[in-house]
Amino acid sequence: MSLWLAALVAVVVTALAVGAMLLMRRHAPAGGYFEDGDRAAGVFGVIATGFAVLAGFVVFLAFESFDTSRSGAETEARTVAQQFETAQFLPDAIRTRVSGELVCYARAVVHREWPRMQSGTLGEAPNPWGVAVFRSLGAAEPRSPSEQAAFSKYLDQRADRETARGDRIHGAEGVIPAALWAVLFVSAAAVFVFLLMFADSGERAAVQGVMMGGAILVVTSLLLVLSFLDNPYRDSGSALQPVAMEHTLSLLADEARIVGGVDVPCDRRGFAT
């Protein structure tokens, strides 16, 4: 959801809530429906506080997942660049092949995995070029000390890359369970209904509208933020983008020229040629 669409949703919901309050005010008795306003305010405080505390914990959970996804994408991109450099010290028989497959890995992340994360269809499917590189390593026979050290280092970096990739794709699955969403919406509805009971024909319409509009605007905005944090890859103006991996692709192109070129077995979008 884009920022403009989110703002429109918040404005529309707030306007509807204010309209409902003003309509309720027309039929409300002077002084409101509650004979004991202090007691009603105390009950409303409990309901509103419960919603705020629950929403606060969910925001913390969702933001932690968002930050993990962001840092995972950055770590994965950085590790791919490091693997490319390490691959230059592998045996000649697999050096060029592994280097090219790493470029394809990065291209697949940007052009194949990212759109699937935005649509929520990636799941736990592995990157096909990660599998290809693993198979290529099976043909390696490091003999010199530098080749053996590079081979061992590459395997360590592969473990780091897969861990970072797991962090990246975790955020695309959504971290807020359906039951928790249901509780949040029920709590928000309880806040709205309780506010309607404060309708008072003896109070000015502007005051009643501001009271309802302010509360509902905050509640709606909070739910929209949670919706964004629950899947930070959705196609919107503030969604996470593959900026780090795109930077890595540029870096790999420069390094490929330095080492004399690399045979890349895929097209620009990461599909095998």
C-alpha positions in Angstrom: 0.0 0.0 0.0 1.4 3.4 -1.0 1.7 6.3 1.4 -0.9 8.2 -0.5 -3.4 5.3 -0.4 -2.7 4.8 3.3 -3.3 8.5 4.0 -6.5 8.3 2.0 -7.7 5.3 4.0 -6.9 7.1 7.3 -8.8 10.2 6.2 -11.8 8.2 4.9 -12.1 6.1 8.1 -11.7 9.2 10.3 -14.4 11.1 8.3 -16.8 8.1 8.6 -16.2 7.9 12.3 -16.8 11.7 12.7 -20.0 11.4 10.7 -21.2 8.5 12.9 -20.5 10.6 16.0 -22.4 13.6 14.7 -25.3 11.4 13.6 -25.3 9.8 17.1 -25.2 13.3 18.6 -28.5 14.3 17.0 -30.4 11.6 19.0 -28.3 11.7 22.1 -29.7 13.4 25.3 -28.1 16.5 26.7 -25.2 15.4 28.9 -24.7 12.1 27.0 -25.8 8.6 27.5 -23.7 8.1 30.7 -25.2 9.3 33.9 -21.8 9.0 35.6 -19.2 10.4 33.3 -16.3 9.8 35.6 -17.1 6.1 35.8 -17.5 5.9 32.0 -14.2 7.7 31.5 -12.5 5.2 33.8 -13.9 2.2 31.8 -12.9 3.8 28.6 -9.4 4.4 30.0 -9.1 0.6 30.6 -10.2 -0.3 27.1 -8.0 2.3 25.4 -5.0 1.4 27.6 -5.5 -2.3 26.7 -5.5 -1.5 23.0 -2.4 0.8 23.3 -0.4 -1.8 25.3 -1.3 -4.6 22.9 -0.6 -2.5 19.8 2.8 -1.4 21.4 3.9 -5.0 21.8 2.9 -5.8 18.3 4.7 -2.8 16.9 7.8 -3.9 18.7 7.5 -7.4 17.3 6.8 -6.2 13.7 9.6 -3.6 13.8 12.1 -6.1 15.0 11.2 -8.4 12.1 11.4 -5.4 9.7 14.9 -4.5 11.0 16.0 -8.1 10.7 14.8 -8.3 7.1 16.6 -5.1 6.2 19.9 -6.1 7.9 19.7 -9.6 6.4 19.4 -8.2 2.9 22.4 -5.9 3.5 24.5 -8.7 5.0 23.6 -11.1 2.2 24.7 -8.6 -0.4 27.9 -7.9 1.4 28.7 -11.6 1.7 28.1 -12.3 -2.0 30.7 -9.6 -2.8 33.1 -11.2 -0.3 32.5 -14.6 -1.9 33.3 -13.3 -5.3 36.7 -12.1 -4.1 37.4 -15.3 -2.3 36.5 -17.3 -5.4 39.5 -15.8 -7.2 41.8 -17.9 -5.0 39.9 -21.2 -5.7 41.4 -23.7 -8.2 41.4 -22.6 -11.8 39.0 -25.4 -12.8 36.1 -23.8 -10.9 37.1 -20.2 -10.4 35.5 -18.7 -13.4 32.4 -20.9 -13.1 31.8 -20.0 -9.4 32.4 -16.3 -10.1 29.8 -16.3 -12.9 27.3 -18.2 -10.8 27.6 -15.7 -8.0 26.8 -12.9 -10.4 23.7 -14.9 -11.4 22.8 -15.3 -7.7 22.8 -11.6 -7.2 20.8 -11.0 -10.4 18.2 -13.6 -9.3 17.8 -11.9 -5.9 17.1 -8.6 -7.5 14.9 -9.6 -10.5 13.3 -12.9 -9.4 13.2 -13.2 -5.6 12.3 -9.6 -4.8 9.1 -9.5 -6.9 8.0 -12.8 -5.3 8.7 -11.4 -1.8 6.5 -8.4 -2.7 3.7 -10.8 -3.6 4.3 -13.1 -0.7 4.9 -16.2 -3.0 8.6 -16.9 -2.4 8.2 -19.3 0.5 11.2 -21.3 1.4 12.3 -22.0 -2.1 16.1 -21.8 -2.5 18.0 -19.5 -4.8 18.7 -21.8 -7.9 22.1 -20.2 -8.3 23.0 -20.9 -4.7 22.4 -24.6 -5.5 24.4 -24.3 -8.7 27.4 -22.8 -6.8 27.2 -25.6 -4.2 27.4 -28.2 -7.0 30.3 -26.5 -8.6 32.2 -26.6 -5.4 31.8 -30.4 -5.4 34.3 -30.5 -8.3 36.9 -28.5 -6.4 40.2 -30.1 -5.5 42.2 -27.5 -3.6 45.9 -28.4 -3.4 47.9 -25.4 -2.6 47.7 -23.8 0.9 46.0 -20.6 -0.6 43.4 -22.7 -2.4 42.6 -24.7 0.7 42.3 -21.6 2.8 40.1 -20.0 0.1 37.9 -23.1 -0.1 37.4 -23.2 3.7 36.7 -19.5 3.9 34.2 -19.7 1.0 32.2 -22.4 2.9 32.1 -20.2 6.0 30.9 -17.3 3.9 28.3 -19.5 2.3 26.9 -20.3 5.7 26.8 -16.6 6.5 25.0 -15.8 3.2 22.4 -18.5 3.8 21.7 -17.2 7.3 21.4 -13.7 6.0 19.1 -14.8 3.2 16.9 -16.5 5.8 16.6 -13.3 7.7 15.7 -11.4 4.5 12.9 -13.7 3.4 11.5 -14.1 6.9 9.9 -10.7 6.7 8.0 -11.5 3.5 5.9 -14.2 5.3 4.3 -11.8 7.8 5.0 -12.1 11.5 1.6 -11.0 13.0 -0.7 -14.0 13.3 -4.3 -13.8 12.2 -5.6 -14.3 15.7 -3.6 -11.2 16.8 -5.0 -9.2 13.9 -8.5 -10.2 15.0 -7.9 -9.0 18.6 -6.5 -5.7 17.4 -9.5 -5.0 15.2 -11.9 -6.1 17.9 -10.2 -3.8 20.4 -10.2 -0.9 17.9 -14.0 -1.5 17.3 -14.6 -1.4 21.1 -12.8 1.9 21.3 -15.0 3.3 18.5 -18.3 2.0 20.0 -17.4 3.3 23.4 -16.6 6.7 21.9 -20.0 6.8 20.3 -21.6 6.5 23.7 -20.0 9.8 24.6 -22.3 11.6 22.1 -23.8 14.6 23.7 -26.4 16.9 22.1 -25.5 19.6 24.6 -21.9 19.7 23.5 -20.8 21.6 20.4 -20.6 19.5 17.2 -17.0 20.6 16.5 -15.9 19.4 19.9 -17.6 16.0 19.5 -16.1 15.7 16.0 -12.6 16.4 17.1 -12.9 14.0 20.0 -13.9 11.1 17.7 -11.7 12.1 14.8 -8.5 12.4 16.9 -8.9 9.1 18.5 -9.9 7.2 15.3 -7.1 8.8 13.3 -4.5 7.6 15.8 -6.0 4.1 15.9 -6.3 3.8 12.1 -2.7 5.1 11.6 -1.4 2.6 14.0 -3.1 -0.3 12.2 -1.8 0.9 8.9 1.8 1.1 10.3 1.4 -2.5 11.6 0.2 -3.6 8.1 3.3 -2.1 6.5 5.7 -3.6 9.1 4.0 -7.0 8.8 5.3 -7.2 5.2 8.0 -4.6 4.4 8.4 -5.8 0.8 4.9 -4.9 -0.4 5.0 -2.6 -3.5 4.8 0.8 -1.9 6.8 4.0 -1.7 8.5 3.0 1.5 8.9 -0.7 0.9 12.4 -2.3 1.2 14.2 -2.4 -2.1 17.2 -4.5 -3.3 19.5 -1.5 -3.1 22.3 -3.4 -1.4 22.3 -6.2 -3.9 22.1 -3.8 -6.8 25.2 -2.1 -5.4 26.9 -5.5 -5.1 26.1 -6.2 -8.8 27.9 -3.0 -9.7 30.8 -3.9 -7.6 31.0 -7.4 -9.1 31.0 -5.9 -12.6 34.0 -3.7 -11.7 35.9 -6.6 -10.0 35.2 -8.9 -13.0 37.0 -6.4 -15.3 39.9 -6.4 -12.9 40.3 -10.2 -12.9 40.0 -10.3 -16.7 36.3 -11.0 -17.2 33.8 -13.6 -16.0 31.6 -16.0 -18.0 28.1 -15.3 -16.6 25.7 -18.2 -17.4 22.5 -16.2 -17.1 20.7 -13.2 -18.6 20.2 -9.8 -16.9 17.3 -11.2 -14.9 19.1 -14.2 -13.5 17.5 -16.8 -15.9 19.9 -19.5 -17.1 21.1 -19.2 -20.7 
